[in-house]
């Protein structure tokens, strides 16, 4: 124990050093297993410790680190054990595929992959064991920091508590409802402070106070704060200034993005054409209805376009004329539709929308005009998503769910818009592969709902 601002704190309040040691020990074991299996056993024309072998292994290690960071495969204490294991499997599979292709191109010969498969299986067992051991060791030897939460309503607390391992990571000793006048005195014996759903004025005051007292603080940003975070500092005035303008991105980035969209969608259409043909045939055979479904959606600057999807619902799914999202156990979804929605195959025809320029690979998901208008009745800021082209995948799709509330979906989309770049796009594309295996990412809205708005918000939207 040591003193900090006159109070005792735990030296291991975060366990950062031990966590880093476990992560890098695991990565070194992964690299050594590949070197021993590939180089020493002589499956490839690479000699142990040769320059060629070291170059291949260095490339493997770099890709391993990048993918593990992208998929949070070593996020001990932050992710659930099952998520760690799944991320390890996905990372190892991509790394081994890249290793095999690299070696084949180097030697101009495709080798029998049995030994690589054995190494992959061994690393799978190693990953499962490491995930359980590291998770257990982290929480066994780590002392959770004393935590206070300043919140506005119980719903905000529920959302916070749903975070993976929240109660194991933090020892909540104080709940402070908003507005509470003497909140400062209640933070004296805390190490970490959360704010959830409070007004900007109080959030700013809490952040300032916590920084002065050397307390770690986590804040849920408001829309205004997210917008201001993308402002540019200007020093050519007599007073400090921030410049804000509609998001566009640098001209080089826009050119890169469009070129990548054309290239990726063209390659995707060619490679996935057998999958799309079989899917279209299966949909038609089930009920003899059309395989494709066109629907009006919104893209950049509110422009309407017809999105193309594989039909996953009955032909008369909206015979009452009401636009509604798919719900849990929705009877309108066909048997084939449930499968293609779970695998995200229903989204593949949107590659043609991307090729035509209506959409991009990465961007906010396009909403239907009717549903967007309902959201804007409750959240006027929702239209800020339309600063950029709609996308096949995006921040909200990777880190949110199908039924994520519009408020949080908008926050995630604004986080992407304020910090978009070509590298960020590539990272989100890689991260999208992971959500194909996460069932919760396609979870529908509750029975009786038409949109992702809460019942109270939906009533407000209808009465507006």
C-alpha positions in Angstrom: 0.0 0.0 0.0 1.1 3.6 -0.5 -0.3 7.1 0.1 -1.9 9.0 -2.6 -3.4 12.5 -1.8 -3.6 11.5 1.8 -5.4 8.2 1.3 -4.4 4.6 0.9 -4.6 3.0 -2.5 -3.8 -0.5 -3.8 -0.6 -0.8 -5.8 -2.3 -3.4 -7.9 -5.5 -1.5 -8.6 -5.2 -2.2 -12.3 -2.7 -5.1 -12.6 -1.2 -3.6 -15.8 2.3 -5.1 -15.5 1.2 -8.6 -14.8 -1.3 -8.4 -17.7 1.3 -7.2 -20.1 3.7 -10.0 -19.1 1.0 -12.6 -19.6 0.1 -11.2 -23.0 3.7 -11.1 -24.3 4.5 -14.5 -22.8 1.6 -16.0 -24.8 2.7 -14.3 -28.0 6.2 -15.6 -27.7 4.9 -19.1 -27.1 2.8 -18.8 -30.3 5.8 -17.7 -32.3 8.0 -20.4 -30.9 5.5 -23.1 -31.7 5.3 -21.9 -35.3 9.0 -21.8 -35.7 9.5 -25.2 -34.2 6.7 -26.7 -36.4 7.4 -25.0 -39.6 11.1 -24.5 -39.8 12.5 -27.4 -37.8 10.2 -30.1 -39.1 11.1 -29.0 -42.6 7.7 -28.7 -44.1 8.7 -25.6 -46.0 12.0 -24.8 -47.7 13.2 -22.6 -44.8 16.1 -23.5 -42.6 16.0 -22.8 -38.8 17.4 -19.3 -38.0 17.9 -18.6 -41.7 17.3 -15.1 -43.0 14.2 -16.3 -45.0 12.8 -18.1 -42.0 13.3 -15.1 -39.7 11.6 -12.8 -42.2 8.6 -15.1 -42.5 8.4 -15.4 -38.7 8.7 -11.7 -38.2 5.8 -11.1 -40.6 3.8 -13.8 -38.8 4.5 -12.1 -35.5 3.5 -8.6 -36.8 0.2 -10.0 -38.2 -0.4 -11.9 -35.0 0.0 -8.7 -32.9 -2.2 -6.6 -35.2 -5.0 -9.2 -35.3 -4.9 -9.8 -31.6 -5.3 -6.1 -31.0 -8.1 -5.9 -33.5 -10.0 -8.8 -32.1 -9.1 -8.1 -28.4 -7.7 -11.6 -28.3 -5.5 -10.8 -25.3 -7.8 -8.4 -23.5 -7.5 -10.1 -20.1 -10.1 -9.0 -17.6 -11.9 -6.8 -20.2 -13.5 -9.6 -22.3 -15.2 -12.8 -21.3 -13.3 -16.1 -21.5 -15.5 -17.3 -24.4 -14.8 -14.2 -26.3 -11.1 -14.5 -25.7 -11.1 -18.1 -27.0 -13.1 -17.2 -30.1 -10.8 -14.3 -30.8 -7.8 -16.5 -30.4 -9.3 -19.0 -32.9 -10.0 -16.4 -35.5 -6.6 -14.8 -35.1 -4.7 -18.1 -35.4 -6.8 -19.1 -38.4 -6.0 -15.9 -40.4 -2.3 -16.0 -39.3 -1.9 -19.6 -40.5 -3.7 -19.0 -43.8 -1.4 -16.0 -44.4 1.7 -18.1 -43.4 0.7 -20.9 -45.8 0.0 -18.6 -48.7 3.3 -16.7 -48.1 5.3 -19.9 -48.0 3.6 -21.2 -51.1 4.3 -18.0 -53.0 7.9 -18.1 -51.8 8.5 -21.7 -52.9 6.1 -21.5 -55.9 4.5 -24.7 -54.7 1.5 -25.5 -52.6 2.5 -27.8 -49.7 0.3 -30.4 -48.0 -1.1 -28.5 -45.0 -1.3 -31.4 -42.5 1.6 -30.2 -40.3 0.3 -26.6 -40.2 -3.1 -28.0 -39.2 -1.5 -29.9 -36.3 0.3 -26.7 -35.2 -3.0 -24.8 -35.5 -4.8 -27.4 -33.3 -2.0 -27.3 -30.8 -2.2 -23.5 -30.7 -6.0 -23.8 -30.3 -5.5 -25.9 -27.2 -2.8 -23.5 -26.0 -5.2 -20.5 -26.5 -8.0 -22.1 -24.6 -5.8 -23.0 -21.7 -4.1 -19.6 -21.7 -7.4 -17.8 -21.8 -8.8 -19.6 -18.7 -5.5 -19.4 -16.8 -4.8 -15.7 -17.6 -8.4 -14.8 -16.7 -8.3 -16.6 -13.4 -4.8 -15.3 -12.5 -5.7 -11.7 -13.3 -8.8 -11.6 -11.0 -7.1 -13.7 -8.3 -4.2 -11.4 -7.9 -5.8 -8.1 -8.7 -7.5 -5.8 -6.2 -10.5 -4.1 -7.7 -10.4 -0.3 -7.4 -12.9 1.4 -5.1 -15.5 2.8 -7.5 -18.3 5.4 -7.4 -21.0 5.9 -10.1 -22.8 9.1 -10.6 -25.9 8.3 -12.6 -29.2 9.9 -13.7 -31.6 6.8 -13.9 -31.5 3.1 -13.2 -31.4 2.3 -17.0 -27.9 3.8 -17.2 -26.8 1.6 -14.3 -28.1 -1.5 -16.0 -26.3 -0.7 -19.2 -23.1 -0.2 -17.3 -23.5 -3.4 -15.3 -23.9 -5.3 -18.6 -20.3 -4.6 -19.4 -18.2 -7.8 -19.3 -16.8 -8.6 -15.9 -17.8 -5.2 -14.5 -18.5 -6.3 -11.0 -15.2 -8.3 -10.9 -13.2 -5.4 -12.3 -14.6 -2.7 -10.0 -15.7 -2.6 -6.4 -18.7 -0.3 -6.5 -18.8 1.3 -3.0 -21.0 4.3 -3.8 -24.0 5.1 -6.1 -24.6 8.8 -6.4 -27.9 9.8 -8.0 -28.1 13.0 -10.1 -28.4 15.7 -9.1 -26.5 15.3 -5.8 -25.1 18.5 -4.3 -22.3 17.0 -2.1 -20.9 14.6 -4.7 -17.3 15.8 -4.1 -17.2 14.6 -0.5 -18.4 11.2 -1.5 -15.4 10.6 -3.8 -12.8 11.0 -1.1 -12.2 7.3 -0.6 -12.6 6.3 -4.2 -10.1 5.4 -6.9 -12.3 5.3 -10.0 -15.4 7.4 -10.9 -18.0 6.7 -13.6 -20.6 9.1 -14.9 -23.6 7.8 -16.7 -26.3 9.9 -18.4 -25.6 13.1 -16.4 -25.7 16.7 -17.8 -22.7 18.1 -19.5 -22.1 20.7 -16.8 -21.9 18.1 -14.1 -19.8 15.8 -16.2 -17.3 18.6 -16.9 -17.1 19.4 -13.2 -16.6 15.8 -12.2 -13.8 15.3 -14.8 -12.1 18.5 -13.6 -12.3 17.5 -10.0 -11.1 13.9 -10.6 -8.1 15.1 -12.6 -7.2 17.5 -9.7 -7.5 14.6 -7.2 -5.7 12.1 -9.5 -8.7 9.9 -9.8 -9.5 7.8 -12.9 -12.8 8.9 -14.5 -14.9 7.3 -17.2 -17.6 9.5 -18.8 -20.4 8.7 -21.3 -20.0 11.5 -23.9 -22.9 13.6 -25.0 -23.5 14.4 -28.7 -22.1 17.9 -28.2 -18.9 16.6 -26.7 -18.5 14.1 -29.5 -18.9 16.8 -32.1 -16.5 19.1 -30.4 -13.9 16.4 -30.1 -13.5 16.5 -33.9 -12.8 20.3 -33.9 -9.6 21.8 -35.1 -7.6 24.2 -33.0 -6.9 27.5 -34.7 -4.1 29.8 -33.3 -4.5 32.7 -35.8 -6.9 34.6 -33.7 -6.4 36.8 -30.6 -8.3 34.3 -28.5 -8.2 30.4 -28.7 -10.6 29.1 -31.3 -12.0 25.8 -32.4 -13.2 25.3 -36.0 -16.0 22.9 -36.8 -17.4 22.0 -40.2 -19.3 19.2 -41.8 -17.2 16.0 -41.9 -15.7 15.2 -45.3 -12.2 13.8 -44.8 -9.1 14.7 -46.6 -9.1 14.5 -50.4 -6.5 11.8 -50.4 -8.5 9.8 -47.9 -11.7 10.2 -50.0 -9.8 9.0 -53.1 -8.4 6.0 -51.2 -11.8 5.1 -49.8 -13.5 5.2 -53.2 -10.8 3.3 -55.0 -10.8 0.7 -52.2 -14.6 0.4 -52.4 -14.5 -0.2 -56.2 -11.7 -2.8 -55.8 -13.1 -4.6 -52.8 -16.7 -4.8 -54.1 -15.5 -6.0 -57.5 -13.4 -8.7 -56.0 -16.1 -9.6 -53.6 -18.8 -9.9 -56.3 -16.5 -12.3 -58.3 -15.4 -14.5 -55.4 -18.8 -14.6 -53.7 -20.9 -15.1 -56.8 -21.3 -18.9 -56.2 -22.5 -18.2 -52.7 -24.9 -15.5 -53.9 -26.3 -17.8 -56.7 -26.9 -20.7 -54.3 -28.5 -18.4 -51.8 -30.8 -16.9 -54.4 -31.8 -20.4 -55.6 -32.5 -21.6 -52.0 -34.7 -18.5 -51.3 -36.7 -19.1 -54.5 -37.1 -22.8 -53.8 -38.5 -22.2 -50.3 -41.6 -20.2 -51.3 -41.2 -19.4 -55.0 -40.9 -15.7 -54.2 -38.3 -13.2 -55.4 -34.8 -13.8 -54.2 -33.8 -10.1 -53.9 -35.5 -7.3 -52.0 -35.2 -3.6 -52.6 -35.8 -1.1 -50.0 -35.4 2.7 -49.8 -32.6 3.8 -47.5 -30.7 7.0 -46.7 -27.1 7.8 -47.5 -24.9 10.9 -47.5 -26.7 14.2 -47.1 -30.0 12.4 -46.8 -30.1 11.1 -50.4 -32.4 8.2 -50.9 -31.3 5.1 -52.8 -32.6 1.5 -53.2 -30.6 -0.9 -51.1 -30.3 -4.5 -52.5 -30.6 -7.4 -50.1 -31.5 -11.1 -50.2 -35.1 -11.5 -49.0 -35.2 -13.0 -45.5 -38.9 -12.4 -44.8 -42.2 -13.4 -46.3 -43.2 -11.5 -49.4 -46.1 -9.8 -47.5 -44.0 -9.0 -44.4 -45.2 -5.4 -44.4 -48.6 -5.7 -45.9 -50.0 -3.3 -43.3 -47.7 -0.6 -44.6 -45.9 -0.1 -41.3 -42.1 0.1 -41.4 -40.6 -2.0 -38.6 -37.3 -3.7 -37.7 -37.1 -7.5 -37.3 -37.9 -8.7 -33.8 -36.9 -11.6 -31.7 -38.5 -14.8 -33.0 -40.2 -12.7 -35.7 -42.7 -14.9 -37.5 -42.2 -12.9 -40.7 -38.7 -14.4 -41.1 -38.5 -17.5 -43.3 -36.5 -20.6 -42.4 -33.9 -19.7 -45.1 -34.0 -16.1 -43.9 -33.0 -17.1 -40.3 -29.9 -18.8 -41.7 -28.8 -16.0 -44.0 -29.4 -13.3 -41.4 -27.4 -15.3 -38.8 -24.5 -15.6 -41.3 -25.0 -12.0 -42.7 -25.3 -13.5 -46.2 -28.4 -11.4 -46.7 -26.1 -8.3 -46.9 -23.9 -9.5 -49.8 -25.9 -8.0 -52.6 -25.0 -4.6 -51.1 -21.7 -5.0 -52.8 -23.5 -3.8 -56.0 -24.6 -0.7 -54.1 -21.0 -0.1 -53.1 -19.8 -0.5 -56.6 -22.4 2.0 -57.9 -21.3 4.5 -55.3 -24.5 4.6 -53.1 -22.7 3.1 -50.2 -19.1 2.5 -48.9 -17.6 -0.6 -47.3 -17.3 1.3 -44.0 -19.8 3.9 -42.7 -22.9 4.2 -40.7 -25.6 1.7 -41.6 -28.3 3.2 -43.8 -31.7 3.6 -42.1 -35.1 3.7 -43.8 -36.6 7.2 -44.1 -39.7 6.4 -42.1 -37.6 5.0 -39.2 -35.0 7.8 -39.4 -37.8 10.4 -39.1 -39.1 8.7 -35.9 -35.5 8.7 -34.5 -35.1 12.3 -35.3 -38.3 13.2 -33.4 -36.5 12.0 -30.3 -32.9 12.7 -31.3 -32.6 15.7 -33.7 -28.9 14.9 -33.9 -29.6 11.6 -35.6 -29.2 13.3 -39.0 -25.6 13.9 -38.2 -24.9 10.3 -39.3 -25.6 11.4 -42.9 -22.4 13.5 -43.1 -20.8 10.5 -44.8 -21.9 7.7 -47.1 -23.8 4.8 -45.5 -21.7 1.6 -45.1 -21.8 -2.1 -45.2 -20.1 -2.2 -41.8 -19.1 0.4 -39.3 -18.3 1.3 -35.7 -21.8 0.7 -34.5 -22.1 -2.7 -36.3 -18.8 -3.9 -34.8 -19.2 -2.7 -31.3 -23.0 -2.5 -31.1 -26.0 -4.7 -32.0 -28.8 -4.8 -34.5 -31.2 -3.6 -31.7 -28.8 -1.1 -30.1 -30.8 2.0 -29.1 -30.5 4.9 -31.6 -28.8 7.2 -29.0 -25.8 4.8 -28.6 -25.7 3.9 -32.2 -25.4 7.6 -33.1 -22.7 8.1 -30.5 -20.7 5.2 -32.0 -21.2 6.5 -35.6 -20.1 10.0 -34.5 -17.0 8.5 -32.9 -16.1 7.0 -36.3 -16.9 10.2 -38.3 -14.7 12.4 -36.1 -11.7 10.1 -36.5 -12.2 8.4 -39.8 -9.1 7.3 -41.8 -8.1 4.6 -44.2 -6.3 2.6 -41.4 -9.4 2.9 -39.2 -11.5 1.5 -42.1 -9.2 -1.4 -42.5 -9.3 -2.1 -38.8 -13.1 -2.1 -38.8 -13.2 -4.4 -41.8 -11.0 -6.9 -40.0 -13.1 -6.6 -36.8 -16.2 -7.3 -38.8 -15.1 -10.9 -39.3 -15.4 -11.4 -35.6 -19.1 -10.3 -35.3 -20.1 -13.0 -37.8 -19.6 -15.5 -35.0 -21.3 -13.4 -32.3 -25.0 -14.2 -32.0 -25.8 -11.1 -30.0 -24.8 -8.8 -32.9 -27.9 -9.9 -34.8 -30.3 -9.8 -31.9 -33.6 -8.3 -32.9 -35.9 -5.8 -31.1 -38.3 -7.0 -28.4 -41.8 -8.3 -29.3 -44.2 -5.4 -29.9 -41.6 -2.9 -30.9 -41.4 -1.4 -34.4 -38.0 0.4 -34.0 -35.1 0.3 -31.5 -36.6 3.2 -29.6 -37.8 2.5 -26.0 -41.5 2.5 -25.4 -41.4 6.0 -24.0 -39.4 7.4 -26.9 -41.6 5.6 -29.5 -44.7 7.2 -28.0 -43.0 10.6 -28.0 -42.0 10.1 -31.7 -45.6 9.2 -32.7 -47.1 12.1 -30.9 -44.7 14.6 -32.4 
